[in-house]
Amino acid sequence: MPNPDDRPLPARLRRVIATAPDATALTFEARHYPWAFLRRAVEDLDRLLAEAGEPDAHRIGIVLRNRPGQLAALVAVIATGRQVVTLSPFHGDVALAEDIATLAPQALVACAEDWARPGFAAAAAGAATLPIETAEDERPLRSRPADWTVAPRAAVRGDVAVLMQTSGTTGKPKRVELTYRQLAAAFEATGTPGADEEVRLRTRPSILWTSLVHISGLYFAIAHVAAGLPTALMEQFDVRKWADLVRRTRPRRVRLAPAALRMVLQSDLPARIFDGVEQVSSGTAPLAPEDADRFTARFGVPVLSVYGATEFAGAIAGWSLSLHREWWTAKRGSVGRPFPGIQLRIMDRVTDEPVPPGIVGVLEAKGAQLPGDGWVRTTDLASLDGDGFLYIHGRADDAINRGGFKIVPSVLEEVLRRHPAVRDASAVGIPDDRLGEVPVAAVTIRPGFAHPAAAELRQWLAARLARYHLPTEIRIVDELPRTPSMKVNRPAVRALFATSP
């Protein structure tokens, strides 16, 4: 078996999971799993690879469902200094098989349900990969019988910890390399204990419902272990089940993506659900300040936005409680200030020169948790004010060019959401023979409201926006299509308008 990896993050994880083997590390539904469950996943992974003649295998694909075996496998790969190749259980059978064939991991970890999917095993056989099956009993990982030969491949160990798939909200998902250096810096920026700090196991768990295949879910799954914090794992977000976990575990902090936060707002949950909760952290998508204020007014808990991206290995800016107390009234709508070690600047889209405070341009960032050593250009339109607060104004690559007029979809969406009957909205551009592109919008309606006519919504927009912003079609749908991370899936919204209503 390979020697233990002495880099800070793998070393920290191994120290934590060995500290108190019988203490609870993970809960899932009604079952509790000790820290020994995670330690055994490390032992299982090393043993299975050694038995297959591949002790130095490095690239480990995991179909990341939010289940104990898959979370344990994720921890095991990082704790041994290997590379996680994230595979989405939400892909169709063909797409998932293609991903396996293209990426060709040296070992493939999945539950029995995924191994039984059409084309799955065939893709693993074609890649000559070692099959491993997850379990939720005493041994998290076990060998899976295969009728193909596993071909040992030379291990090329670098610093890449995760070959991460983006959520694909603006097009075909792509792969992003996240290094151990980036992850360690991201954890350090948010106060997660480092390799040499004392291990102090907590007893109150943190709820994790965001998909492990998304950067938010993966980040916190690892961060919880590094901090000695138990995880209350949910397979998917459900308001009632989530609220029951909050009631039973009494966390000081909870995380709600904007879509989930609005679901809580639209529920009939009483304010006492949040007794003992000090803050709600919200990221993965823009959060309207009106929603944040409505949540705080109803439940008495401040909502702290954070800003990040897959490429950044997590968040790079956000609010803290102290910042919120001092600045929220004056800086309402900001996503906060950059985290320690992060530099931000705004660049003019035409001249490519830095712009003064308050001017909108393209956001660039620099820091140890970003790829490379220089400035990284994002696809976000943003501004920085004189006090260092960051404001996001939409995505540069989402802009709709309507005959030379540029439309930022978030502007259209925000105005639609202010209509009393509209729960949520998504605007996208579709091809137009005359103008090149025109905007269209899909909206969902709040419970208890009659469906407004499209003409009424257009009139609402016409009173608040320039004429060229007006969508050529507004379609009312039951739910907006979303990615596993609950972001609106823009390609899927665009596809709605390729079919008859």
URRARA-V981940 format. One record per residue. PSI is psi in radians with two decimals (999 if undefined). NEAR is the number of other C-alpha atoms within 10 Angstrom. Layout:
PSI:NEAR / PSI:NEAR
This chain:
2.63:14 / 2.72:11 / 2.58:7 / 2.44:12 / 2.22:15 / 0.17:14 / 2.70:16 / -0.81:16 / -0.89:26 / -0.71:23 / -0.70:20 / -0.79:23 / -0.74:27 / -0.64:24 / -0.76:20 / -0.84:23 / -0.21:27 / -0.06:13 / -0.88:15 / 1.45:15 / -0.54:17 / -0.15:13 / 2.69:17 / 2.21:21 / -0.45:26 / 2.39:24 / 2.52:19 / 2.06:15 / -2.10:12 / 0.15:5 / 2.52:9 / 2.46:14 / 2.30:21 / 2.98:18 / -0.47:22 / -0.46:20 / -0.71:25 / -0.67:31 / -0.69:23 / -0.53:20 / -0.69:27 / -0.82:24 / -0.75:17 / -0.79:20 / -0.85:23 / -0.75:20 / -0.82:18 / -0.68:20 / -0.69:20 / -0.72:15 / -0.49:11 / 0.05:15 / 0.31:15 / 0.98:23 / -0.45:17 / 0.20:20 / 2.40:24 / -0.76:25 / 1.93:24 / 1.97:25 / 2.40:29 / 2.21:27 / 1.84:25 / 1.35:26 / 2.68:21 / 1.30:21 / 2.74:20 / -0.76:25 / -0.70:25 / -0.68:25 / -0.72:23 / -0.69:25 / -0.72:30 / -0.84:29 / -0.72:26 / -0.73:26 / -0.78:25 / -0.67:22 / -0.36:27 / 0.12:24 / 0.34:24 / -3.00:24 / 2.19:26 / 2.21:24 / 1.86:31 / 2.34:23 / 2.33:25 / 2.19:21 / -0.19:18 / -0.12:14 / 2.66:11 / 2.89:12 / -0.77:15 / -0.81:13 / -0.71:14 / -0.75:22 / -0.69:20 / -0.69:15 / -0.78:18 / -0.78:24 / -0.69:19 / -0.76:11 / -0.45:14 / 1.08:21 / 2.70:25 / -0.46:26 / 2.62:25 / 2.11:23 / 2.22:29 / 2.81:25 / 2.93:20 / -0.60:13 / -0.73:8 / -0.62:17 / -0.42:20 / -0.05:11 / 2.53:15 / 2.27:14 / -0.18:16 / -1.00:21 / -0.62:21 / -0.67:17 / -0.69:20 / -0.70:24 / -0.74:21 / -0.54:15 / 0.00:22 / 0.72:20 / 2.68:26 / 2.13:28 / 2.28:23 / 2.39:27 / 2.42:22 / 2.69:25 / 2.85:18 / 0.43:16 / -2.58:11 / -0.58:12 / 2.02:17 / -0.54:24 / 2.44:28 / 2.76:17 / 2.51:18 / 2.22:14 / 2.45:10 / 2.54:14 / 0.50:8 / 2.86:16 / 2.25:12 / 2.19:20 / 1.93:15 / 2.40:16 / 2.58:15 / 2.35:11 / 2.27:14 / 1.63:10 / 2.09:14 / -2.71:12 / 0.04:16 / 2.10:19 / -0.65:23 / 2.22:27 / 1.69:21 / 2.43:23 / 2.28:20 / 2.92:20 / -0.26:25 / 0.61:15 / -0.32:17 / 0.18:16 / -2.80:12 / 2.27:9 / 2.56:12 / 2.99:11 / 2.41:15 / 2.32:17 / 2.11:19 / 2.18:23 / 2.85:20 / -0.61:24 / -0.78:19 / -0.81:24 / -0.76:24 / -0.72:22 / -0.68:23 / -0.73:27 / -0.72:23 / -0.68:17 / -0.46:19 / 0.23:15 / 0.19:12 / 2.32:18 / 2.53:19 / -3.12:19 / -0.67:20 / -0.07:10 / 2.69:10 / 2.42:12 / 2.10:18 / 1.82:13 / 2.40:19 / 2.90:15 / -0.49:14 / 2.12:16 / 2.85:23 / 2.35:25 / 2.29:23 / 1.91:25 / -0.32:21 / 2.43:26 / 2.38:26 / -0.31:27 / -0.12:26 / 2.63:22 / -0.63:26 / -0.80:24 / -0.80:19 / -0.77:23 / -0.90:19 / -0.50:20 / -0.74:24 / -0.73:21 / -0.69:23 / -0.78:20 / -0.80:24 / -0.56:26 / -0.04:23 / 0.51:24 / 2.12:22 / 2.67:24 / 2.23:23 / 1.76:21 / 2.34:23 / 2.46:21 / -0.56:16 / 2.88:16 / 2.24:17 / 2.15:14 / -0.83:17 / -0.80:13 / -0.69:13 / -0.80:18 / -0.65:16 / -0.68:13 / -0.73:20 / -0.76:23 / -0.71:16 / -0.61:11 / -0.35:15 / 0.98:18 / 2.65:19 / -0.44:16 / 2.41:16 / 2.76:18 / 2.27:21 / 2.00:21 / 2.73:22 / -0.73:22 / -0.72:20 / -0.67:17 / -0.73:21 / -0.59:18 / -0.70:16 / -0.73:18 / -0.63:17 / -0.08:13 / 3.11:12 / 0.44:9 / 2.40:14 / 2.74:10 / -0.45:13 / -0.27:11 / -0.57:16 / 0.31:22 / 2.18:15 / -0.24:14 / 2.19:19 / -0.47:15 / 2.70:20 / 2.17:22 / 2.33:19 / 2.18:25 / -2.84:21 / -0.36:24 / 2.80:18 / 2.42:20 / 2.16:22 / 2.31:15 / -0.48:16 / -0.69:12 / -0.71:15 / -0.78:23 / -0.67:16 / -0.71:15 / -0.82:20 / -0.71:15 / -0.64:12 / -0.73:11 / -0.16:18 / 0.35:17 / 2.24:20 / 2.52:22 / 2.14:27 / 1.93:23 / 2.60:29 / 2.73:25 / 2.28:25 / -2.93:18 / 2.84:18 / -0.78:21 / -0.34:21 / 0.04:24 / 0.48:29 / -2.73:27 / 2.59:24 / -0.11:27 / 2.73:23 / 3.13:23 / 2.57:24 / 2.94:18 / -0.74:15 / -0.72:9 / -0.75:14 / -0.78:19 / -0.69:11 / -0.61:10 / -0.22:15 / -0.77:18 / -0.72:9 / -0.50:9 / 0.41:17 / 2.29:16 / -0.25:19 / 2.74:26 / 0.21:24 / -2.88:26 / 2.76:22 / 2.54:21 / 2.85:20 / 2.38:15 / -0.02:14 / 2.31:17 / 2.47:14 / 2.59:19 / 2.77:22 / 2.27:26 / 2.45:21 / 2.36:16 / -0.33:15 / -0.91:7 / -0.31:8 / 0.58:11 / 2.66:12 / 2.52:16 / 2.78:18 / 2.90:16 / 2.44:15 / -0.19:15 / 2.40:15 / 2.37:19 / -2.80:25 / 2.31:25 / 2.35:27 / 2.60:20 / 2.73:18 / 2.41:20 / 2.95:22 / -0.46:18 / 0.07:27 / 2.72:26 / 2.48:19 / -3.03:11 / -0.13:10 / -2.84:12 / 2.39:16 / 2.15:16 / 2.28:14 / 3.13:17 / 0.36:13 / 2.41:18 / 2.28:24 / 2.98:23 / 2.65:26 / 2.30:24 / -3.14:14 / -0.29:10 / 0.14:9 / 0.24:14 / 2.40:21 / 2.34:26 / 2.33:22 / 2.28:20 / 0.33:19 / -3.10:18 / 2.36:18 / -0.63:18 / 0.01:12 / -0.18:21 / 2.37:18 / 2.18:23 / 1.74:17 / 1.57:20 / 0.59:13 / -0.31:10 / 2.21:13 / 2.28:14 / 2.15:22 / 2.04:22 / -0.62:24 / -0.51:20 / -0.82:14 / -0.73:23 / -0.74:19 / -0.69:15 / -0.70:16 / -0.72:25 / -0.37:18 / -0.20:14 / 2.38:16 / -0.55:11 / -0.21:19 / 2.17:20 / -0.83:19 / 2.83:21 / 2.64:25 / 2.24:24 / 2.42:26 / 2.90:26 / 2.49:24 / 2.70:17 / 2.54:13 / 2.28:12 / -0.61:7 / -0.75:9 / -0.09:12 / -0.92:14 / 2.55:19 / 2.64:24 / 2.55:26 / 2.84:22 / 2.47:24 / 2.41:25 / 2.66:23 / 2.70:19 / 2.48:21 / 2.53:14 / 2.40:12 / -0.11:7 / 2.46:11 / 2.59:9 / 2.06:13 / 2.65:14 / 2.66:12 / -0.62:13 / -0.64:11 / -0.72:11 / -0.66:19 / -0.70:17 / -0.70:12 / -0.78:16 / -0.73:21 / -0.51:15 / -0.17:9 / -0.19:14 / 2.82:13 / 2.68:10 / -0.63:10 / -0.23:15 / -0.37:22 / 2.23:22 / 2.56:20 / -0.36:13 / 2.43:14 / 2.17:21 / 2.27:15 / 2.21:18 / 2.80:14 / -0.76:9 / 2.51:14 / 2.41:20 / 2.43:18 / 2.74:17 / 3.00:16 / -0.45:18 / 0.09:23 / 0.24:20 / 2.65:20 / 2.30:23 / 1.70:20 / -0.72:22 / -0.64:16 / -0.62:16 / -0.76:21 / -0.64:19 / -0.44:10 / -0.56:17 / 0.06:17 / -0.08:9 / 2.79:7 / 2.53:5 / 999:8
